[in-house]
Amino acid sequence: MKSDSMVSIALIVIAAMASTLAATDSLAQTSPRFVCPVKGGSITYAQGAKANSLDQHVSNTVSTRNIALNIFESLMTRDETNAPIPDLAQSVAVSSNGLVYTFKLRRGVKFHNGKEMSSADVLASYERYKRVGWEKATFTNVEKWNAPDANTFEISLKVAQPTFLEDLSSFVVPIVIIPAELANAAPMRLDIVGTGPYRLAEFVADSHVKLARYDGYQPNTAYNQINGFGGYKQACLDTVTVRFASEAGARVAGLQTGEFQIIEAVPAKSRGMLEKDKSIALRELNNFGVNIATANYSAPPTDKLLIRKAVQAALDMDEIMEAATDGMYKLNIGFQYPGYAAYSESGKEFYNMKNPALAKRYLAEAGYKNEPIVLLTNKDYPAHYNAAVVMAEQLKAVGINATLRVLDWPTSIQTFEKESAGWNYFFTTWVIAVASGPIGSLKFLAPPQNTYKPQGPDGTDKVFEAAWKDMLSLPNTKDRHAAFARAQYRVMEQAMGLPFGASVALVGMRTEVKNFKPYLIPRFSNVYLQK
């Protein structure tokens, strides 16, 4: 006999899916199906950072995701409102006790090598992700999975988890589907073969990635238009080249000359000039990401709480964000944005403290002896580098021996992920993580992603982990949001991470580029050229 709580959880999951599928049906019925008005032509997209790999199972960098998610697809993804929707799945059914998820696959989907996708490929992809995937903690509650027939994939949970589809559909480091014969590939050694509208044509390290239209692509006919990173997608262009261009001035110059058709991260100082150019259009994307530095608990002296609190107390977030974004920002207390359902100001007393006297007191109480505090950053993303420069000066002003360690972006993130010494704060921007909801926004601080960060002599933070567990498992949404507020408070109280503020992204494009809509990830589907 099922308990009331189990039935309640199952009903929550089923209701969420019903709502999502109803929205899908509505979209399909109320808008005409997209058809490329013009087919052909090529564009070049200039992004700031290099991609060290397109192995989407193991890379959590935005530079990889920007490219790879135009190549690969997943069983589930997120729509424009960030709700879970089927992608390579045609439908999802949940058992009455909330323990078994049955995915029926879309028929006729083909990989870029011409092979038709089946549940064997899904199973093999999930097995690889469980072995090497960056967010393999998604499967902590999975009892087993199986492929009872070629078009069906089933996942059985140990206990009902109302947030499972939210977790499964995350595209921070998505569980993309690859051919089964590639599933034994070592991390970063995967042959890049997906099911998406674009296939990999060329990858030149430190230079560019070229994508080509996949003529065998099967769009999702449950939709008529693109929806988030799912929906009805078509490759109108012959090729898309993603050029690595770390210098903002070079990106702007390339946009003006027509070398680049779209560029990311237009600097605010170039805005006025570009707005006068009738051949260029600018688009803003508010709440693009949370600029943040995360603390390393393993390396002295940030293994001491009082040292971390001294750093936290010294910071002026307006100064940091002004330098990081050229003034295109909003102060943001935590890890969700105002207007989001889970938004909380919990822990605000620890944000933007601007209190040098308190910082010095904490340093004295900690017995600080001028040990270096190393800020791990990169110049590929000026926002990260400039934030680190200003933070270093603010720390020096209170007597902290702050130094910069500047690497390129791929090396920087590899150092963060694999080295427990040689750095104390890592600078990045949480983009998809925050946008994907409370679970995504704190996942990098939770086990196993945190690895040794944050982790001290007594192991991982048990108070944070208890709140994290409640975020995943409580059946009531209100209670899960309350757990998120507790987790956010703990992060701020313990200075695990230092959220500086929310950045605004400014995208520039040539006016001949049509139907490109700035998003958390550049979507090249349904984009075409028209003079």
C-alpha positions in Angstrom: 0.0 0.0 0.0 1.4 3.4 -1.0 1.9 6.1 1.7 0.1 9.4 1.3 3.4 11.2 0.9 4.5 8.9 -2.0 1.1 9.5 -3.7 1.5 13.2 -3.2 5.0 13.2 -4.7 3.8 11.2 -7.7 0.9 13.6 -8.3 3.2 16.6 -8.1 5.5 15.1 -10.8 2.6 14.1 -13.0 1.0 17.5 -12.7 4.2 19.2 -13.6 4.6 17.0 -16.7 1.0 17.5 -17.7 1.4 21.3 -17.4 4.6 21.2 -19.5 3.0 19.0 -22.2 -0.1 21.2 -22.3 2.1 24.2 -22.9 3.8 22.3 -25.7 0.5 21.5 -27.3 -0.6 25.1 -27.0 2.5 26.3 -28.7 2.1 23.8 -31.5 -1.5 24.8 -32.1 -1.2 28.6 -31.9 1.8 29.4 -34.1 2.6 28.4 -37.7 5.4 25.9 -38.1 8.8 27.6 -38.8 10.1 27.3 -42.3 13.5 28.8 -43.3 12.7 31.9 -45.4 16.2 31.6 -46.8 18.4 28.6 -46.8 22.1 28.8 -47.2 24.9 31.2 -46.4 27.4 31.3 -43.5 27.9 33.3 -40.4 30.8 33.7 -37.9 30.0 34.1 -34.2 32.8 35.6 -32.1 33.0 34.3 -28.5 35.5 35.4 -25.8 36.9 32.1 -24.6 38.4 29.1 -26.2 36.7 25.7 -26.0 39.2 23.0 -24.9 36.7 20.2 -25.8 33.3 19.6 -27.2 32.8 16.5 -25.0 29.6 17.8 -23.4 29.4 15.0 -20.8 32.6 16.2 -19.0 32.9 20.0 -19.7 31.0 22.5 -17.6 32.4 25.6 -19.4 30.1 28.0 -21.2 32.6 28.1 -24.1 32.0 24.4 -24.7 28.2 24.6 -24.1 27.8 27.5 -26.6 28.9 25.2 -29.4 28.1 21.7 -28.3 24.4 22.3 -27.6 23.9 23.1 -31.3 25.4 19.6 -32.1 23.9 17.4 -29.3 20.5 16.8 -27.9 19.1 15.2 -24.7 16.1 13.2 -23.6 14.8 16.3 -21.8 15.7 20.0 -22.0 14.2 23.3 -20.8 11.7 25.6 -22.5 11.7 29.4 -22.7 10.4 29.6 -19.1 12.9 27.1 -17.9 10.4 24.3 -17.4 11.4 20.7 -18.3 10.2 19.6 -21.7 10.8 16.5 -23.9 13.6 16.8 -26.5 14.7 13.4 -27.9 11.9 11.9 -25.8 8.5 11.9 -27.4 6.7 11.5 -24.1 7.3 10.8 -20.4 5.1 8.8 -18.1 5.6 8.5 -14.3 4.4 5.6 -12.2 1.8 6.1 -9.5 4.4 5.8 -6.8 6.7 8.3 -8.5 9.5 5.7 -8.8 9.6 4.8 -12.5 10.0 7.2 -15.4 9.2 5.8 -18.8 10.5 7.7 -21.8 9.1 6.9 -25.3 11.6 8.0 -27.9 11.0 10.1 -31.0 11.1 7.9 -34.1 13.4 8.5 -37.0 16.0 10.5 -35.2 19.4 10.0 -36.8 23.0 10.6 -35.6 25.3 12.6 -37.8 26.9 9.3 -38.9 23.6 8.3 -40.4 22.7 5.7 -37.7 19.2 5.8 -36.3 19.0 6.5 -32.6 17.5 3.8 -30.3 17.1 3.2 -26.6 20.4 1.3 -26.7 22.2 4.6 -27.5 20.3 6.3 -24.7 21.3 3.6 -22.2 24.9 3.7 -23.3 25.0 7.5 -23.1 23.6 7.4 -19.5 26.2 4.7 -18.6 29.0 6.9 -19.8 27.7 9.9 -18.0 27.4 7.9 -14.8 31.0 7.0 -15.2 32.6 10.3 -16.3 29.8 12.9 -16.4 30.5 16.2 -14.6 27.0 16.1 -12.9 26.8 12.4 -12.3 25.3 13.2 -8.9 22.1 13.5 -10.9 22.0 9.7 -10.7 22.6 9.3 -6.9 18.9 8.4 -6.4 18.8 6.1 -9.5 18.2 2.4 -8.7 18.6 1.2 -12.3 17.7 1.9 -15.9 16.9 -0.3 -18.8 15.8 -0.4 -22.4 12.9 -2.8 -22.7 12.5 -2.2 -26.4 14.2 0.0 -29.1 11.9 2.9 -28.5 11.6 2.9 -24.7 14.0 3.9 -21.9 13.1 3.4 -18.2 14.6 4.9 -15.1 13.8 3.5 -11.7 14.5 5.6 -8.5 15.4 4.4 -5.0 12.9 6.9 -3.5 10.4 9.3 -5.1 12.1 12.6 -6.0 9.8 15.4 -7.1 12.7 17.3 -8.6 14.0 14.5 -10.7 12.9 15.8 -14.1 14.2 19.2 -13.2 17.6 17.7 -12.5 17.5 15.4 -15.5 16.6 18.3 -17.9 19.4 20.6 -16.7 21.6 21.8 -19.5 24.4 23.1 -17.3 26.3 19.9 -18.2 23.5 18.0 -20.0 23.2 14.3 -20.5 23.5 14.4 -24.3 22.8 11.3 -26.3 25.7 9.8 -28.3 26.0 6.6 -30.4 26.4 3.5 -28.2 29.6 2.6 -30.0 31.3 5.8 -28.7 30.3 5.4 -25.1 33.6 3.9 -23.9 35.5 7.1 -24.9 37.7 8.5 -22.3 36.9 12.0 -21.0 37.8 14.7 -23.5 38.4 12.0 -26.2 34.9 11.6 -27.5 34.2 11.6 -31.2 31.7 14.5 -31.7 28.6 12.8 -33.1 25.2 14.0 -32.1 21.6 14.3 -33.3 21.3 18.1 -33.5 20.7 20.4 -36.5 24.4 21.1 -36.9 27.3 18.7 -37.1 30.9 19.3 -36.4 32.9 20.1 -39.5 36.2 21.4 -38.1 37.8 22.1 -34.8 41.1 24.0 -34.8 42.4 24.5 -31.2 42.9 28.1 -30.1 41.2 29.3 -33.3 37.6 28.2 -34.1 35.0 25.5 -34.5 33.1 25.2 -37.7 29.6 23.7 -37.7 27.7 22.5 -40.9 24.0 21.9 -41.5 23.1 18.3 -40.9 20.7 17.5 -43.8 19.5 14.3 -42.0 18.2 16.2 -39.0 14.7 15.3 -37.8 13.0 18.2 -36.0 10.7 17.7 -33.1 7.2 18.0 -34.7 5.5 18.3 -31.3 6.4 22.0 -31.7 6.1 24.6 -34.4 8.8 27.0 -33.1 12.1 26.8 -31.1 11.3 26.8 -27.4 14.2 27.4 -25.0 16.8 24.9 -26.2 14.1 22.5 -27.4 11.2 22.9 -29.8 11.1 22.8 -33.6 14.6 23.5 -34.9 16.0 23.8 -38.4 19.5 24.6 -39.7 18.9 27.3 -42.3 22.5 28.2 -42.6 25.1 26.1 -44.5 27.8 26.8 -41.8 28.3 28.5 -38.5 31.9 29.3 -37.5 32.5 30.1 -33.8 35.7 32.1 -33.6 37.6 32.4 -30.4 38.3 36.2 -29.9 39.2 37.1 -26.4 39.8 40.8 -27.1 36.6 42.8 -26.9 38.0 45.4 -29.2 38.8 42.8 -31.8 35.2 41.5 -31.6 33.7 45.0 -32.0 36.0 45.8 -35.0 35.1 42.5 -36.6 31.4 43.2 -36.2 31.9 46.6 -37.8 33.8 45.3 -40.8 31.5 42.3 -41.3 34.1 39.7 -40.4 31.8 38.6 -37.6 28.0 38.5 -38.0 27.3 38.1 -34.3 29.5 38.9 -31.2 29.0 38.3 -27.5 29.9 40.5 -24.6 29.8 43.9 -26.3 31.6 46.3 -24.0 29.4 49.2 -22.7 32.0 51.7 -23.9 31.3 50.6 -27.5 27.6 50.8 -27.2 27.1 54.4 -28.3 29.3 54.0 -31.3 27.6 50.8 -32.5 24.1 52.2 -32.0 24.9 54.8 -34.7 25.8 52.1 -37.2 22.6 51.2 -39.1 24.1 47.9 -40.2 24.4 46.7 -36.6 21.7 45.8 -34.0 22.3 45.5 -30.3 20.3 43.3 -27.9 20.4 43.2 -24.1 20.0 40.0 -22.0 19.2 40.9 -18.4 20.2 38.7 -15.5 22.7 36.9 -17.8 24.6 35.4 -14.9 26.0 35.8 -11.4 29.6 36.8 -11.2 31.2 34.9 -8.4 34.4 33.8 -6.7 34.2 30.4 -4.9 36.5 29.6 -2.0 38.9 26.7 -1.7 38.6 25.2 1.7 41.6 22.9 1.2 44.3 25.5 0.7 45.5 27.6 3.6 44.6 30.2 4.7 41.1 30.0 3.3 40.6 26.7 5.2 39.9 29.0 8.1 36.4 30.5 8.4 37.7 33.8 9.9 40.0 34.3 7.0 37.1 33.7 4.5 34.9 36.1 6.6 37.6 38.7 6.5 37.7 38.5 2.7 33.9 38.7 2.6 33.8 41.8 4.9 36.3 43.7 2.9 34.5 43.6 -0.4 32.7 46.5 -2.2 30.5 44.7 -4.8 29.6 47.9 -6.7 33.3 48.5 -7.4 33.9 44.9 -8.4 30.8 44.7 -10.7 31.5 48.2 -12.2 34.9 47.0 -13.3 33.7 43.5 -14.3 30.8 44.7 -16.5 31.6 48.3 -17.5 28.6 49.2 -15.4 26.1 46.7 -16.9 25.0 45.0 -13.7 22.6 44.9 -10.8 23.5 44.0 -7.3 22.1 40.6 -6.5 22.2 39.2 -3.0 22.2 35.5 -3.7 21.8 32.8 -6.2 18.4 33.5 -7.8 17.0 36.7 -9.4 14.2 39.0 -8.1 11.0 37.7 -9.6 12.1 34.1 -9.6 9.9 31.8 -7.6 12.7 30.7 -5.2 14.3 34.2 -4.9 15.5 34.9 -1.3 17.4 37.6 0.5 18.5 35.1 3.1 22.1 35.9 4.1 21.9 39.5 2.9 23.7 40.7 6.1 26.9 39.0 4.7 26.6 40.6 1.2 28.3 43.8 0.1 29.5 44.5 3.6 32.2 47.1 2.7 33.6 46.9 6.3 37.4 47.2 6.4 37.4 47.5 10.2 35.5 44.2 10.6 37.8 42.5 8.0 40.9 43.6 10.0 39.3 42.3 13.2 38.7 38.9 11.7 42.3 38.8 10.4 43.6 39.5 13.9 41.4 36.9 15.5 42.5 34.3 12.9 46.2 35.1 13.6 46.8 36.0 10.0 50.5 36.1 9.1 50.5 37.6 5.7 50.1 34.3 3.9 49.3 34.8 0.2 45.7 34.5 -0.9 45.8 33.5 -4.6 43.0 34.6 -6.9 42.7 32.2 -9.8 41.4 34.0 -12.9 41.7 34.4 -16.7 41.8 37.1 -19.3 39.6 35.3 -21.8 36.6 36.7 -19.9 37.5 40.2 -18.9 34.7 40.2 -16.3 36.6 37.5 -14.4 40.0 39.2 -14.7 38.7 42.7 -13.9 36.7 41.4 -10.9 39.9 39.7 -9.6 42.0 42.8 -10.0 39.6 45.0 -8.1 39.1 42.3 -5.4 42.8 42.0 -5.0 43.2 45.8 -4.4 40.3 45.7 -1.8 42.0 42.9 0.0 45.4 44.6 0.0 43.7 47.6 1.6 42.9 45.7 4.7 46.3 44.0 4.9 45.7 40.8 3.0 48.5 39.6 0.7 46.4 39.0 -2.4 48.0 37.8 -5.6 46.6 36.9 -9.1 47.2 33.7 -10.9 46.1 34.3 -14.5 45.6 31.4 -16.9 43.6 30.9 -20.0 40.0 29.9 -19.4 40.3 26.2 -20.2 43.4 25.8 -18.0 41.8 27.9 -15.3 38.8 25.7 -15.0 40.8 22.5 -15.2 42.9 23.9 -12.3 39.8 24.6 -10.3 38.4 21.2 -10.9 41.5 19.1 -10.4 44.0 20.9 -8.1 43.4 21.4 -4.4 46.5 23.7 -3.9 47.9 26.8 -5.5 44.8 28.9 -5.4 42.2 30.2 -2.9 39.4 31.8 -5.0 38.2 30.8 -8.4 36.5 33.5 -10.6 33.7 32.6 -12.9 30.1 33.5 -14.0 27.2 31.2 -13.2 24.9 31.5 -16.2 22.8 28.4 -16.9 23.3 27.3 -13.3 21.3 30.2 -11.8 18.8 30.4 -14.6 18.0 26.7 -14.2 16.6 27.2 -10.7 17.6 26.7 -7.1 19.0 23.2 -7.6 21.2 24.3 -10.5 22.3 27.4 -8.8 23.9 25.6 -5.8 24.8 22.3 -7.4 28.5 23.4 -7.8 28.7 23.7 -4.0 27.1 20.4 -3.3 28.6 16.9 -3.3 30.1 15.4 -5.4 30.7 18.5 -7.6 32.3 20.4 -4.7 34.9 17.6 -4.4 37.2 19.4 -1.9 35.5 22.8 -2.4 34.0 23.6 0.1 35.5 21.0 2.4 37.5 21.5 5.5 39.3 19.3 8.1 35.9 17.9 9.3 34.7 17.1 5.8 31.9 18.7 3.9 29.5 21.2 5.4 26.8 19.1 7.1 24.4 22.1 7.6 24.5 23.0 3.9 24.2 19.3 2.9 21.1 18.9 5.0 19.4 21.9 3.4 20.6 20.6 0.0 19.0 17.2 0.6 15.7 18.9 1.5 15.9 21.0 -1.7 16.0 17.7 -3.7 13.5 15.6 -1.8 10.8 17.6 0.0 7.4 17.0 -1.7 6.1 20.6 -1.4 7.5 23.3 -3.6 7.2 25.9 -0.8 9.2 23.7 1.5 11.9 23.2 -1.1 12.2 26.9 -1.6 12.5 27.4 2.1 15.3 24.8 2.1 17.0 26.8 -0.7 16.9 29.9 1.5 18.5 27.9 4.3 21.2 26.6 2.0 21.9 30.1 0.6 22.2 31.5 4.1 24.7 28.8 5.0 26.8 29.6 1.9 26.8 33.3 2.8 27.4 32.7 6.5 30.3 30.4 5.9 31.6 32.5 2.9 31.7 29.4 0.7 31.2 31.6 -2.3 31.2 35.3 -3.0 28.4 36.3 -5.4 29.3 39.8 -6.6 26.2 40.7 -8.6 24.1 40.0 -11.7 25.6 40.9 -15.1 23.7 42.2 -18.2 24.9 40.7 -21.5 25.0 42.9 -24.6 25.0 41.0 -28.0 25.8 42.7 -31.3 24.8 41.4 -34.7 24.7 42.5 -38.3 21.2 43.4 -39.5 21.3 40.8 -42.3 21.2 38.2 -39.5 17.5 37.3 -38.9 15.7 35.5 -36.1 18.7 35.3 -33.8 17.3 35.8 -30.3 19.9 36.3 -27.5 19.6 33.5 -25.0 21.6 31.9 -22.2 23.3 29.9 -25.0 23.5 31.0 -28.6 20.9 29.2 -30.6 21.9 28.9 -34.3 18.8 27.0 -35.3 16.1 28.9 -37.2 18.6 31.7 -37.9 18.9 32.9 -41.5 20.6 35.6 -43.6 18.6 38.2 -45.6 20.0 41.3 -47.1 
